[in-house]
Amino acid sequence: MSETRIIKKYPNRRLYDTEISSYITLEDVRHLVLQHVDFCVQDAKSKADITRSILLQIILEREEGGEPIFSEPVLQEIIRFYGDSLQGMMTSYLEKSLRLFVEQQDKWRGNMANVMVGDPLSIMRDVAEQNLSMWKEMQESFLGSAMPGGLSGSRKGKEDSDES
């Protein structure tokens, strides 16, 4: 396993990649992300980990430069979660949702590569069914942890009231 690549940020706002002994740009850091390179950005003076702020700068540049991923309403909702009792759950939900989306995209790309071999409609149906199943599981997990007594407790109460 390779070690984490260290990038230092100097007071002049320049980024220095210690592995290649050269200054790099935010675009170069973005390429490291795209290549799944494990790295850490450190403040050169304090040695503090500032990776998150660099990643946020990259997102900001991408959002301003083209078609944004985050609409204004989405950004407003995210801001509302800061300091809310559900902030941690929102973080977990977003991470799981994004991971699920990436996994599905990888499967979809793999299936599309095999489309000439199999039935395209069958492949699309299977992927759609898998997506639906995984989303239901993820939502149940999220709602189960958000509700007192979990999701099963709320269902049980509903079943009991249905029987009356």
CNS distance restraints for C-alpha pairs under 8 A (distance, minus, plus):
assign (resid   3 and name CA) (resid  38 and name CA) 7.72 0.50 0.50
assign (resid   4 and name CA) (resid  38 and name CA) 5.20 0.50 0.50
assign (resid   4 and name CA) (resid  39 and name CA) 4.95 0.50 0.50
assign (resid   4 and name CA) (resid  40 and name CA) 6.65 0.50 0.50
assign (resid   5 and name CA) (resid  17 and name CA) 7.75 0.50 0.50
assign (resid   5 and name CA) (resid  18 and name CA) 7.36 0.50 0.50
assign (resid   5 and name CA) (resid  19 and name CA) 6.49 0.50 0.50
assign (resid   5 and name CA) (resid  37 and name CA) 7.71 0.50 0.50
assign (resid   5 and name CA) (resid  38 and name CA) 6.15 0.50 0.50
assign (resid   5 and name CA) (resid  39 and name CA) 4.28 0.50 0.50
assign (resid   5 and name CA) (resid  40 and name CA) 6.19 0.50 0.50
assign (resid   6 and name CA) (resid  17 and name CA) 6.36 0.50 0.50
assign (resid   6 and name CA) (resid  18 and name CA) 5.80 0.50 0.50
assign (resid   6 and name CA) (resid  19 and name CA) 7.07 0.50 0.50
assign (resid   6 and name CA) (resid  39 and name CA) 5.74 0.50 0.50
assign (resid   6 and name CA) (resid  40 and name CA) 5.16 0.50 0.50
assign (resid   6 and name CA) (resid  41 and name CA) 6.03 0.50 0.50
assign (resid   6 and name CA) (resid  42 and name CA) 7.17 0.50 0.50
assign (resid   7 and name CA) (resid  15 and name CA) 6.43 0.50 0.50
assign (resid   7 and name CA) (resid  16 and name CA) 5.39 0.50 0.50
assign (resid   7 and name CA) (resid  17 and name CA) 4.47 0.50 0.50
assign (resid   7 and name CA) (resid  18 and name CA) 5.91 0.50 0.50
assign (resid   7 and name CA) (resid  39 and name CA) 7.15 0.50 0.50
assign (resid   7 and name CA) (resid  40 and name CA) 6.09 0.50 0.50
assign (resid   7 and name CA) (resid  41 and name CA) 4.63 0.50 0.50
assign (resid   7 and name CA) (resid  42 and name CA) 6.17 0.50 0.50
assign (resid   8 and name CA) (resid  15 and name CA) 5.58 0.50 0.50
assign (resid   8 and name CA) (resid  16 and name CA) 5.01 0.50 0.50
assign (resid   8 and name CA) (resid  17 and name CA) 6.51 0.50 0.50
assign (resid   8 and name CA) (resid  18 and name CA) 7.36 0.50 0.50
assign (resid   8 and name CA) (resid  41 and name CA) 5.62 0.50 0.50
assign (resid   8 and name CA) (resid  42 and name CA) 4.87 0.50 0.50
assign (resid   8 and name CA) (resid  43 and name CA) 5.77 0.50 0.50
assign (resid   8 and name CA) (resid  44 and name CA) 5.18 0.50 0.50
assign (resid   9 and name CA) (resid  13 and name CA) 6.11 0.50 0.50
assign (resid   9 and name CA) (resid  14 and name CA) 5.68 0.50 0.50
assign (resid   9 and name CA) (resid  15 and name CA) 4.53 0.50 0.50
assign (resid   9 and name CA) (resid  16 and name CA) 6.32 0.50 0.50
assign (resid   9 and name CA) (resid  41 and name CA) 6.82 0.50 0.50
assign (resid   9 and name CA) (resid  42 and name CA) 6.05 0.50 0.50
assign (resid   9 and name CA) (resid  43 and name CA) 4.97 0.50 0.50
assign (resid   9 and name CA) (resid  44 and name CA) 5.40 0.50 0.50
assign (resid  10 and name CA) (resid  14 and name CA) 5.47 0.50 0.50
assign (resid  10 and name CA) (resid  15 and name CA) 6.47 0.50 0.50
assign (resid  10 and name CA) (resid  16 and name CA) 7.73 0.50 0.50
assign (resid  10 and name CA) (resid  43 and name CA) 6.47 0.50 0.50
assign (resid  10 and name CA) (resid  44 and name CA) 5.27 0.50 0.50
assign (resid  10 and name CA) (resid  45 and name CA) 7.23 0.50 0.50
assign (resid  11 and name CA) (resid  44 and name CA) 7.69 0.50 0.50
assign (resid  11 and name CA) (resid  45 and name CA) 7.89 0.50 0.50
assign (resid  14 and name CA) (resid  23 and name CA) 6.85 0.50 0.50
assign (resid  14 and name CA) (resid  24 and name CA) 7.48 0.50 0.50
assign (resid  14 and name CA) (resid  25 and name CA) 7.58 0.50 0.50
assign (resid  15 and name CA) (resid  23 and name CA) 5.54 0.50 0.50
assign (resid  15 and name CA) (resid  24 and name CA) 5.48 0.50 0.50
assign (resid  15 and name CA) (resid  25 and name CA) 6.49 0.50 0.50
assign (resid  15 and name CA) (resid  26 and name CA) 7.95 0.50 0.50
assign (resid  16 and name CA) (resid  21 and name CA) 7.01 0.50 0.50
assign (resid  16 and name CA) (resid  22 and name CA) 5.69 0.50 0.50
assign (resid  16 and name CA) (resid  23 and name CA) 4.26 0.50 0.50
assign (resid  16 and name CA) (resid  24 and name CA) 5.91 0.50 0.50
assign (resid  17 and name CA) (resid  21 and name CA) 5.68 0.50 0.50
assign (resid  17 and name CA) (resid  22 and name CA) 5.54 0.50 0.50
assign (resid  17 and name CA) (resid  23 and name CA) 6.01 0.50 0.50
assign (resid  17 and name CA) (resid  24 and name CA) 6.48 0.50 0.50
assign (resid  18 and name CA) (resid  22 and name CA) 6.98 0.50 0.50
assign (resid  24 and name CA) (resid  28 and name CA) 5.89 0.50 0.50
assign (resid  24 and name CA) (resid  29 and name CA) 7.41 0.50 0.50
assign (resid  25 and name CA) (resid  29 and name CA) 6.52 0.50 0.50
assign (resid  26 and name CA) (resid  30 and name CA) 6.18 0.50 0.50
assign (resid  26 and name CA) (resid  54 and name CA) 7.71 0.50 0.50
assign (resid  26 and name CA) (resid  58 and name CA) 6.43 0.50 0.50
assign (resid  27 and name CA) (resid  31 and name CA) 6.34 0.50 0.50
assign (resid  27 and name CA) (resid  58 and name CA) 7.59 0.50 0.50
assign (resid  28 and name CA) (resid  32 and name CA) 6.45 0.50 0.50
assign (resid  29 and name CA) (resid  33 and name CA) 6.46 0.50 0.50
assign (resid  30 and name CA) (resid  34 and name CA) 6.30 0.50 0.50
assign (resid  30 and name CA) (resid  58 and name CA) 6.86 0.50 0.50
assign (resid  31 and name CA) (resid  35 and name CA) 6.11 0.50 0.50
assign (resid  32 and name CA) (resid  36 and name CA) 6.21 0.50 0.50
assign (resid  32 and name CA) (resid  37 and name CA) 5.20 0.50 0.50
assign (resid  32 and name CA) (resid  38 and name CA) 7.91 0.50 0.50
assign (resid  32 and name CA) (resid  39 and name CA) 7.97 0.50 0.50
assign (resid  33 and name CA) (resid  37 and name CA) 5.95 0.50 0.50
assign (resid  33 and name CA) (resid  38 and name CA) 7.87 0.50 0.50
assign (resid  40 and name CA) (resid  49 and name CA) 6.85 0.50 0.50
assign (resid  40 and name CA) (resid  50 and name CA) 7.74 0.50 0.50
assign (resid  40 and name CA) (resid  51 and name CA) 5.67 0.50 0.50
assign (resid  41 and name CA) (resid  49 and name CA) 5.89 0.50 0.50
assign (resid  41 and name CA) (resid  50 and name CA) 5.49 0.50 0.50
assign (resid  41 and name CA) (resid  51 and name CA) 4.63 0.50 0.50
assign (resid  41 and name CA) (resid  54 and name CA) 7.50 0.50 0.50
assign (resid  42 and name CA) (resid  46 and name CA) 7.95 0.50 0.50
assign (resid  42 and name CA) (resid  47 and name CA) 5.23 0.50 0.50
assign (resid  42 and name CA) (resid  48 and name CA) 5.38 0.50 0.50
assign (resid  42 and name CA) (resid  49 and name CA) 4.64 0.50 0.50
assign (resid  42 and name CA) (resid  50 and name CA) 5.52 0.50 0.50
assign (resid  42 and name CA) (resid  51 and name CA) 6.98 0.50 0.50
assign (resid  43 and name CA) (resid  47 and name CA) 4.88 0.50 0.50
assign (resid  43 and name CA) (resid  48 and name CA) 5.29 0.50 0.50
assign (resid  43 and name CA) (resid  49 and name CA) 6.58 0.50 0.50
assign (resid  43 and name CA) (resid  50 and name CA) 6.46 0.50 0.50
assign (resid  44 and name CA) (resid  48 and name CA) 7.99 0.50 0.50
assign (resid  50 and name CA) (resid  54 and name CA) 6.52 0.50 0.50
assign (resid  51 and name CA) (resid  55 and name CA) 6.19 0.50 0.50
assign (resid  52 and name CA) (resid  56 and name CA) 6.10 0.50 0.50
assign (resid  53 and name CA) (resid  57 and name CA) 6.19 0.50 0.50
assign (resid  54 and name CA) (resid  58 and name CA) 6.36 0.50 0.50
assign (resid  55 and name CA) (resid  59 and name CA) 6.28 0.50 0.50
assign (resid  56 and name CA) (resid  60 and name CA) 6.05 0.50 0.50
assign (resid  57 and name CA) (resid  61 and name CA) 6.19 0.50 0.50
assign (resid  58 and name CA) (resid  62 and name CA) 6.23 0.50 0.50
assign (resid  59 and name CA) (resid  63 and name CA) 5.97 0.50 0.50
assign (resid  60 and name CA) (resid  64 and name CA) 6.14 0.50 0.50
assign (resid  61 and name CA) (resid  65 and name CA) 5.93 0.50 0.50
assign (resid  62 and name CA) (resid  66 and name CA) 6.33 0.50 0.50
assign (resid  62 and name CA) (resid  68 and name CA) 7.14 0.50 0.50
assign (resid  63 and name CA) (resid  67 and name CA) 6.63 0.50 0.50
assign (resid  63 and name CA) (resid  68 and name CA) 4.50 0.50 0.50
assign (resid  63 and name CA) (resid  69 and name CA) 6.86 0.50 0.50
assign (resid  63 and name CA) (resid  70 and name CA) 7.54 0.50 0.50
assign (resid  64 and name CA) (resid  68 and name CA) 7.05 0.50 0.50
assign (resid  70 and name CA) (resid  74 and name CA) 5.89 0.50 0.50
assign (resid  70 and name CA) (resid  75 and name CA) 6.21 0.50 0.50
assign (resid  71 and name CA) (resid  75 and name CA) 6.28 0.50 0.50
assign (resid  72 and name CA) (resid  76 and name CA) 6.09 0.50 0.50
assign (resid  73 and name CA) (resid  77 and name CA) 6.21 0.50 0.50
assign (resid  74 and name CA) (resid  78 and name CA) 6.23 0.50 0.50
assign (resid  75 and name CA) (resid  79 and name CA) 6.17 0.50 0.50
assign (resid  76 and name CA) (resid  80 and name CA) 6.28 0.50 0.50
assign (resid  77 and name CA) (resid  81 and name CA) 6.66 0.50 0.50
assign (resid  78 and name CA) (resid  82 and name CA) 7.13 0.50 0.50
assign (resid  80 and name CA) (resid  84 and name CA) 7.31 0.50 0.50
assign (resid  81 and name CA) (resid  85 and name CA) 7.97 0.50 0.50
assign (resid  81 and name CA) (resid  86 and name CA) 6.77 0.50 0.50
assign (resid  81 and name CA) (resid  87 and name CA) 5.21 0.50 0.50
assign (resid  81 and name CA) (resid  90 and name CA) 7.42 0.50 0.50
assign (resid  82 and name CA) (resid  87 and name CA) 5.90 0.50 0.50
assign (resid  83 and name CA) (resid  87 and name CA) 6.48 0.50 0.50
assign (resid  86 and name CA) (resid  90 and name CA) 6.08 0.50 0.50
assign (resid  87 and name CA) (resid  91 and name CA) 6.28 0.50 0.50
assign (resid  88 and name CA) (resid  92 and name CA) 6.31 0.50 0.50
assign (resid  89 and name CA) (resid  93 and name CA) 5.99 0.50 0.50
assign (resid  89 and name CA) (resid 142 and name CA) 7.60 0.50 0.50
assign (resid  89 and name CA) (resid 146 and name CA) 7.80 0.50 0.50
assign (resid  90 and name CA) (resid  94 and name CA) 6.04 0.50 0.50
assign (resid  91 and name CA) (resid  95 and name CA) 6.17 0.50 0.50
assign (resid  92 and name CA) (resid  96 and name CA) 6.11 0.50 0.50
assign (resid  93 and name CA) (resid  97 and name CA) 5.95 0.50 0.50
assign (resid  93 and name CA) (resid 142 and name CA) 6.79 0.50 0.50
assign (resid  94 and name CA) (resid  98 and name CA) 6.01 0.50 0.50
assign (resid  95 and name CA) (resid  99 and name CA) 6.07 0.50 0.50
assign (resid  96 and name CA) (resid 100 and name CA) 6.01 0.50 0.50
assign (resid  96 and name CA) (resid 138 and name CA) 7.69 0.50 0.50
assign (resid  97 and name CA) (resid 101 and name CA) 6.09 0.50 0.50
assign (resid  97 and name CA) (resid 138 and name CA) 7.86 0.50 0.50
assign (resid  98 and name CA) (resid 102 and name CA) 6.14 0.50 0.50
assign (resid  99 and name CA) (resid 103 and name CA) 6.14 0.50 0.50
assign (resid 100 and name CA) (resid 104 and name CA) 6.10 0.50 0.50
assign (resid 100 and name CA) (resid 134 and name CA) 7.85 0.50 0.50
assign (resid 101 and name CA) (resid 105 and name CA) 6.13 0.50 0.50
assign (resid 102 and name CA) (resid 106 and name CA) 6.20 0.50 0.50
assign (resid 103 and name CA) (resid 107 and name CA) 6.25 0.50 0.50
assign (resid 104 and name CA) (resid 108 and name CA) 5.92 0.50 0.50
assign (resid 104 and name CA) (resid 127 and name CA) 7.91 0.50 0.50
assign (resid 104 and name CA) (resid 131 and name CA) 7.26 0.50 0.50
assign (resid 105 and name CA) (resid 109 and name CA) 6.05 0.50 0.50
assign (resid 106 and name CA) (resid 110 and name CA) 6.17 0.50 0.50
assign (resid 107 and name CA) (resid 111 and name CA) 6.03 0.50 0.50
assign (resid 108 and name CA) (resid 112 and name CA) 6.01 0.50 0.50
assign (resid 108 and name CA) (resid 127 and name CA) 7.20 0.50 0.50
assign (resid 109 and name CA) (resid 113 and name CA) 6.28 0.50 0.50
assign (resid 110 and name CA) (resid 114 and name CA) 6.67 0.50 0.50
assign (resid 111 and name CA) (resid 115 and name CA) 6.16 0.50 0.50
assign (resid 111 and name CA) (resid 123 and name CA) 6.91 0.50 0.50
assign (resid 114 and name CA) (resid 118 and name CA) 6.56 0.50 0.50
assign (resid 115 and name CA) (resid 119 and name CA) 6.61 0.50 0.50
assign (resid 115 and name CA) (resid 120 and name CA) 5.52 0.50 0.50
assign (resid 115 and name CA) (resid 123 and name CA) 7.68 0.50 0.50
assign (resid 116 and name CA) (resid 120 and name CA) 7.77 0.50 0.50
assign (resid 118 and name CA) (resid 122 and name CA) 7.89 0.50 0.50
assign (resid 118 and name CA) (resid 123 and name CA) 7.45 0.50 0.50
assign (resid 119 and name CA) (resid 123 and name CA) 6.32 0.50 0.50
assign (resid 120 and name CA) (resid 124 and name CA) 6.18 0.50 0.50
assign (resid 121 and name CA) (resid 125 and name CA) 6.07 0.50 0.50
assign (resid 122 and name CA) (resid 126 and name CA) 6.14 0.50 0.50
assign (resid 123 and name CA) (resid 127 and name CA) 6.19 0.50 0.50
assign (resid 124 and name CA) (resid 128 and name CA) 6.11 0.50 0.50
assign (resid 125 and name CA) (resid 129 and name CA) 6.15 0.50 0.50
assign (resid 126 and name CA) (resid 130 and name CA) 6.17 0.50 0.50
assign (resid 127 and name CA) (resid 131 and name CA) 6.07 0.50 0.50
assign (resid 128 and name CA) (resid 132 and name CA) 6.16 0.50 0.50
assign (resid 129 and name CA) (resid 133 and name CA) 6.15 0.50 0.50
assign (resid 130 and name CA) (resid 134 and name CA) 6.12 0.50 0.50
assign (resid 131 and name CA) (resid 135 and name CA) 6.04 0.50 0.50
assign (resid 132 and name CA) (resid 136 and name CA) 6.13 0.50 0.50
assign (resid 133 and name CA) (resid 137 and name CA) 6.30 0.50 0.50
assign (resid 134 and name CA) (resid 138 and name CA) 6.11 0.50 0.50
assign (resid 135 and name CA) (resid 139 and name CA) 6.02 0.50 0.50
assign (resid 136 and name CA) (resid 140 and name CA) 6.05 0.50 0.50
assign (resid 137 and name CA) (resid 141 and name CA) 6.10 0.50 0.50
assign (resid 138 and name CA) (resid 142 and name CA) 6.12 0.50 0.50
assign (resid 139 and name CA) (resid 143 and name CA) 5.92 0.50 0.50
assign (resid 140 and name CA) (resid 144 and name CA) 5.64 0.50 0.50
assign (resid 140 and name CA) (resid 151 and name CA) 6.90 0.50 0.50
assign (resid 141 and name CA) (resid 145 and name CA) 6.29 0.50 0.50
assign (resid 142 and name CA) (resid 146 and name CA) 6.28 0.50 0.50
assign (resid 143 and name CA) (resid 147 and name CA) 6.11 0.50 0.50
assign (resid 143 and name CA) (resid 150 and name CA) 7.36 0.50 0.50
assign (resid 143 and name CA) (resid 151 and name CA) 6.25 0.50 0.50
assign (resid 144 and name CA) (resid 149 and name CA) 7.80 0.50 0.50
assign (resid 144 and name CA) (resid 150 and name CA) 4.15 0.50 0.50
assign (resid 144 and name CA) (resid 151 and name CA) 4.07 0.50 0.50
assign (resid 144 and name CA) (resid 152 and name CA) 7.26 0.50 0.50
assign (resid 145 and name CA) (resid 150 and name CA) 5.70 0.50 0.50
assign (resid 145 and name CA) (resid 151 and name CA) 7.48 0.50 0.50
assign (resid 146 and name CA) (resid 150 and name CA) 7.05 0.50 0.50
assign (resid 147 and name CA) (resid 151 and name CA) 6.34 0.50 0.50
assign (resid 147 and name CA) (resid 154 and name CA) 7.83 0.50 0.50
assign (resid 148 and name CA) (resid 153 and name CA) 7.94 0.50 0.50
assign (resid 149 and name CA) (resid 153 and name CA) 5.20 0.50 0.50
assign (resid 149 and name CA) (resid 154 and name CA) 7.23 0.50 0.50
assign (resid 150 and name CA) (resid 154 and name CA) 6.82 0.50 0.50
assign (resid 151 and name CA) (resid 155 and name CA) 6.23 0.50 0.50
assign (resid 152 and name CA) (resid 156 and name CA) 5.98 0.50 0.50
assign (resid 153 and name CA) (resid 157 and name CA) 6.29 0.50 0.50
assign (resid 154 and name CA) (resid 158 and name CA) 6.34 0.50 0.50
assign (resid 155 and name CA) (resid 159 and name CA) 6.13 0.50 0.50
assign (resid 156 and name CA) (resid 160 and name CA) 6.11 0.50 0.50
assign (resid 157 and name CA) (resid 161 and name CA) 6.26 0.50 0.50
assign (resid 158 and name CA) (resid 162 and name CA) 6.11 0.50 0.50
assign (resid 159 and name CA) (resid 163 and name CA) 6.34 0.50 0.50
assign (resid 160 and name CA) (resid 164 and name CA) 6.80 0.50 0.50
